[in-house]
Amino acid sequence: MSHRTIRTTIALPADLLNAVDHAVEGGQSRSRNDFFASALRRELAARRREAIDAAFEGMAADTEYLAESEKVEAEFAPASWEAFQTSERES
């Protein structure tokens, strides 16, 4: 993300802002700005993960994908078994 900052104004419920201020006063964040930026980053990351999870859910019902996945797995099974055996001998 960019390090350039843009000033903006938001309206928040008073109890939410008070909770943020207490967190800042308690040393959990350097400032309101840092607290909000961190919270927004976490929320955006969670939403990205949800979008990725939704895409994978679609793959679970995609018969073409499942067939291709099984084919690839079968083709790589001997190499995977060999790699497993090698790692077992080395440990």
HELIX and SHEET records of a PDB file:
HELIX    1   1 ALA A   14  GLU A   25  1                                  12    
HELIX    2   2 ARG A   32  ALA A   60  1                                  29    
HELIX    3   3 THR A   63  GLU A   90  1                                  28    
END                                                                             
